[in-house]
């Protein structure tokens, strides 16, 4: 039966009332969130609240953070202040991309730059081996712990920016460590004095940073905006912002930046365009934005160049990322966008020289190289398949496929031990770490540090005598194993220790 006009009018008024009653996410954000997270959601004392910056935090988890707050941070609990409809409206807002791309150029970067006033220590303030320290990244409450790799005792715990990402990078002598957060904050810490020295926000959404072979420059790769930021490694002053676009002007996110020490250059992986960039950093100094640097002899030398960071473009058939470099940095292996093959690109000649069918989406950035039967090989886990692939990196051919308990994320090896360790990060056996005998290419042990809790990211001590494994839980731990007997030695409580980085080992693998 058709509705009467009064009935239709009442229904329209009802719908209008419901629409008026629906929570306004933008208004709620302005009232409750903008003071800490910024009016444009770009972050402030709190992290940026943009979809890409939230990383692996799912909407349901974000709602829980709004309700209950975040322990040991300034994030308060809004349960009892906001009802469920308001919380859901805020969640919907922060997972919605902004209508316009936010500005973050040289002016904004310079305005964010801060130094702490701390003076670098003249000598280590501890009696541990400075090259056998670990930087442990704890995302449970956004801290790092500096860990003595001989005694396995924490030396100091320091707060960091929200959601560190891409791995710490050390200066060539191990004196300083540089950290990057997903929100673009770059921090410099004195590894002798264990104090923070400077910070700057190099982007809105950042992938990682790299440090030049001579320790002069920090290069930061950003998703948002599409840019590279060059910083002075001495105090993190911004030197240049390089827009990222291909030869046709199509913009691209930066997948990652790498240092290539033997080439005295940076290598840049681009997410959205079919190019790889190489940016040479020669021994002469450059002058950027009025800042001069000294050459190796100590005398100031200025190169009058309109383009102090020139870009060499290597054109490809399709985008590749997640790189592995041969030890001489002449060839890189990159995963094709399709995830079913790996291409070998000779950096000297600037073209593809080989292709390997690897359908499991190999995680080349976590691959490890070692010698097997007189051949130089590398092993890589896969993000999609339960397997390790072993590749001859001189002939560029797959020599073995090893079935694992599930897809993995991290693999580590060390010259002093015949065992490589790989996690099984995805799937029902995520609590397992498997040990590969690099002499036989057989898995010889499965270790479960905390049954039922995800385990991952192995790192060795400087001498390779011990392997450290992370238990990825808010009340987690770093578990130390004898790398020869494979037996547990010690368990150190940590707040979701997602990664551990040994100074000596990371310097030995300086480009990663």
ZATIBA-207777 format. One record per residue (C-alpha): y, x, z; residue in three letters. Coordinates in steps of 0.1 Angstrom, whole numbers, plus 5000, padded with zeros to 4 digits. Layout:
N
YXZALA
...
***
This chain:
512
500050005000UNK
503450144991UNK
505650255020UNK
508850065027UNK
512150235023UNK
512750245061UNK
509250405066UNK
510050665040UNK
513350735055UNK
511750775089UNK
509151015074UNK
511851225058UNK
513751245091UNK
510551345109UNK
509851625083UNK
513451735087UNK
513151745125UNK
509951945122UNK
511752195098UNK
514652225122UNK
512152285151UNK
510352555132UNK
511252895148UNK
513653105128UNK
512053455127UNK
515353625116UNK
517253465145UNK
514553555170UNK
514453915157UNK
518253945160UNK
518153815196UNK
515153995209UNK
514254295187UNK
517254435168UNK
518754625198UNK
515754865198UNK
514254835163UNK
517554815143UNK
519254525126UNK
517554595093UNK
514154665110UNK
514555035102UNK
513955145137UNK
516055285166UNK
514755365200UNK
511755165188UNK
509755215156UNK
510655065122UNK
509154715117UNK
508354715080UNK
504954635065UNK
504254995054UNK
505455145086UNK
503054935107UNK
500155125092UNK
496754995103UNK
498254755129UNK
496954415119UNK
499154105124UNK
496953985153UNK
497354315170UNK
501154295164UNK
501253955181UNK
499354095211UNK
501954385214UNK
504754125214UNK
502953925241UNK
501954205264UNK
504254495256UNK
503054845251UNK
502155065281UNK
504255375288UNK
506855275262UNK
510055075264UNK
508454785246UNK
508554485271UNK
506154195273UNK
507553865258UNK
504853645271UNK
506553375291UNK
509853445272UNK
508653345237UNK
506153075229UNK
503353125205UNK
505252965176UNK
508153215181UNK
505753505183UNK
504053405151UNK
507453375134UNK
508253725145UNK
504953855132UNK
505553685098UNK
508953845096UNK
507954205103UNK
505154185077UNK
507554065051UNK
509054335029UNK
512954345029UNK
514654185000UNK
516454504990UNK
515354864994UNK
517155015024UNK
519455305019UNK
518455635035UNK
520255925018UNK
521856245029UNK
524556075050UNK
521955875070UNK
519756185074UNK
522656395086UNK
523756135111UNK
520256125126UNK
520056505132UNK
519856625168UNK
519156945186UNK
518056945222UNK
519957245234UNK
516657415244UNK
516457785235UNK
513157925220UNK
511258125246UNK
511258505242UNK
507558515252UNK
504758255259UNK
505258095293UNK
501458075297UNK
498658335297UNK
496558165270UNK
496058295234UNK
498958145214UNK
496858135183UNK
493957955200UNK
496057665212UNK
495457305200UNK
497957045193UNK
496256715202UNK
497856405187UNK
497456105211UNK
498555785195UNK
497555575225UNK
500955635240UNK
502555855213UNK
502356205229UNK
500956545220UNK
499056765244UNK
499057135240UNK
495557245249UNK
494357595258UNK
491457665234UNK
489757915257UNK
489757725290UNK
490057375275UNK
492757295299UNK
495957105289UNK
499157325292UNK
501757055286UNK
502056695274UNK
505156595253UNK
506356255241UNK
506756215203UNK
508055975178UNK
506055665171UNK
502855705150UNK
502656075140UNK
501156105105UNK
499956375081UNK
499056645106UNK
501256905124UNK
502257215105UNK
502857555120UNK
505257835111UNK
503658135095UNK
503558325129UNK
502358015149UNK
505658015169UNK
506757665161UNK
505057335151UNK
506557065130UNK
505556695134UNK
506156405111UNK
505956035120UNK
505355735098UNK
508955625105UNK
510255955090UNK
511156145122UNK
510556515120UNK
510356715152UNK
510257085159UNK
508557225190UNK
508557575204UNK
504857675209UNK
505757955233UNK
508157755255UNK
506457425249UNK
509857245245UNK
511257025217UNK
514057195198UNK
515256945172UNK
514656625154UNK
515856445123UNK
514856125104UNK
514056235068UNK
512955895055UNK
512155545064UNK
508455565056UNK
507055915055UNK
503656045044UNK
503656405056UNK
505556735057UNK
504857085044UNK
506257425055UNK
507157685029UNK
505058005028UNK
507958205043UNK
508757955070UNK
512257875057UNK
511957525044UNK
510357195055UNK
509556955026UNK
509056585036UNK
507356335013UNK
508455975016UNK
507155635005UNK
510455475013UNK
512855564998UNK
511055724968UNK
512256074977UNK
511656424989UNK
513756565017UNK
514256935021UNK
515157065057UNK
516157395071UNK
513157495092UNK
515457675117UNK
517057365131UNK
515957075108UNK
519357035091UNK
518956845059UNK
519557055028UNK
518656834999UNK
517356484990UNK
515356484957UNK
514856134941UNK
511256094929UNK
510755954894UNK
508756054864UNK
510256184831UNK
510955814821UNK
512755734853UNK
510055534869UNK
510255574906UNK
507255674927UNK
506055694963UNK
505056044974UNK
501356054983UNK
501556395000UNK
503256734999UNK
501457065002UNK
502457435006UNK
500757674981UNK
501358004998UNK
499858234971UNK
502058054945UNK
505158064968UNK
505657694960UNK
505257334971UNK
502857094953UNK
503756724953UNK
501256444947UNK
502856124934UNK
501355784941UNK
502555574912UNK
503155794882UNK
500956034862UNK
502656354872UNK
502156644897UNK
505156844907UNK
505457204916UNK
508657324933UNK
508857704935UNK
510357874965UNK
511058234955UNK
511858534978UNK
515558514970UNK
517758284991UNK
519357964979UNK
522557794989UNK
522357424994UNK
525057205008UNK
527057505019UNK
524257655039UNK
523258015030UNK
519858175039UNK
519058545042UNK
516658725019UNK
513658915032UNK
515659235039UNK
518059035061UNK
521059045038UNK
522658725028UNK
521958644991UNK
523158334974UNK
521858204941UNK
524458004923UNK
522257734909UNK
522957364903UNK
519357294910UNK
518157514939UNK
514857334941UNK
513757304904UNK
510857074896UNK
507957174873UNK
506256864860UNK
502556864852UNK
501856554831UNK
498456374835UNK
496656084820UNK
496755884853UNK
497955934888UNK
495856154911UNK
496156234948UNK
494256344979UNK
494156704968UNK
491857004975UNK
492957344964UNK
490657644955UNK
491357934978UNK
493658114952UNK
495557794946UNK
495057824909UNK
493157494906UNK
493457164924UNK
490956884926UNK
492456544928UNK
491056194931UNK
491855964902UNK
493455624909UNK
490255444899UNK
488455624928UNK
485355694906UNK
486056054894UNK
487756374904UNK
489756584880UNK
490256964882UNK
493757074871UNK
494657434864UNK
498057484879UNK
498857794858UNK
498357624825UNK
499357284837UNK
496557074824UNK
493156914833UNK
490157154828UNK
487256954841UNK
486156614853UNK
483456524878UNK
482056174882UNK
482256084919UNK
482255714924UNK
482455694962UNK
486255764965UNK
485956124978UNK
488456215006UNK
489356554992UNK
492056625017UNK
489356655044UNK
486956865023UNK
485757205036UNK
484757515016UNK
481957755023UNK
479457985006UNK
476057854996UNK
473358054979UNK
476058304967UNK
478258024953UNK
481657904964UNK
481257534972UNK
483057264990UNK
481756945006UNK
483756625008UNK
483056295025UNK
483655965008UNK
485755675019UNK
483555415002UNK
480055565000UNK
477755685027UNK
477456035012UNK
478656395011UNK
479256554977UNK
478856924974UNK
480757074945UNK
480757424930UNK
484457514929UNK
483957784903UNK
481957584878UNK
483357244888UNK
479957074890UNK
478256864917UNK
475357054931UNK
474156804957UNK
474656454971UNK
473756415008UNK
473156075023UNK
474956005056UNK
474955715080UNK
478155585065UNK
481455665048UNK
483355945064UNK
486956055069UNK
486956415082UNK
484856725076UNK
485357065091UNK
483657405087UNK
484257755101UNK
483258105088UNK
481658195121UNK
479157905122UNK
476657775097UNK
477357425107UNK
479857185092UNK
480656865111UNK
481456525095UNK
482256195111UNK
480955865099UNK
484155685103UNK
483555345086UNK
480755105093UNK
478255035121UNK
477655405129UNK
481355495134UNK
480455635168UNK
478355915152UNK
479256265140UNK
476656445118UNK
476056815116UNK
475356975082UNK
473557315079UNK
475557485052UNK
472657715044UNK
470257445035UNK
472557145029UNK
470556935053UNK
471856715081UNK
470356865112UNK
471856665141UNK
473456335148UNK
475756335178UNK
477256025195UNK
479956145220UNK
480555785233UNK
477955535220UNK
479755225207UNK
483155395203UNK
484455555171UNK
484255935170UNK
486056155145UNK
488156455135UNK
486356775144UNK
488257095149UNK
486957445158UNK
488357695182UNK
489858015167UNK
486558205169UNK
484357915158UNK
482357915190UNK
483257555199UNK
483757235181UNK
486056955195UNK
485456595186UNK
487856295193UNK
486755975209UNK
489155725193UNK
489855485222UNK
492955415243UNK
491055565272UNK
489355815250UNK
488556185252UNK
488356515234UNK
484656625237UNK
483957005235UNK
480557125220UNK
479057465217UNK
479157515180UNK
475857705180UNK
473657505203UNK
475457175195UNK
475357085232UNK
478256925251UNK
480357165272UNK
483356955285UNK
485056625282UNK
488856595285UNK
490356255290UNK
493056165263UNK
494855855251UNK
493355785216UNK
493356155205UNK
493256095167UNK
493556455157UNK
493456815171UNK
494857115153UNK
494057475162UNK
496957715154UNK
494857995139UNK
492657765119UNK
495557565105UNK
497357885095UNK
494158005077UNK
494257675058UNK
498057685055UNK
498457465025UNK
496657155038UNK
***
